[in-house]
Amino acid sequence: MNLVNSESRSQAPGDHNLTYIMTAGTAKLTYSVDNKPFIDVPDSAKTATTGVTVRLPACRVLAVLTGDATLSINRAE
């Protein structure tokens, strides 16, 4: 599922694959638990096309994107 800049969405707990695609810009994932302020997912700030796997609690996620960066999140199998 592609994430939209500055639009939060609910996320189930578990391992998730993050896919970053960009030629210019930055992308990072932030999360919030129990309506607390959003904080950065550790090691999620990227400046190049790549992929990583992160473990998240039940939370809301929010992508912070600049330039042409896109970020998608999918449940890891």
Secondary structure, DSSP 8 states (H G I E B T S, - for coil): -EE-BT--EEE-SEEEEEEEE-SSS-EEEEEESTT---EE-TT--BSSSEEEEEEE-SEEEEEEE-TT-EEEEEE--
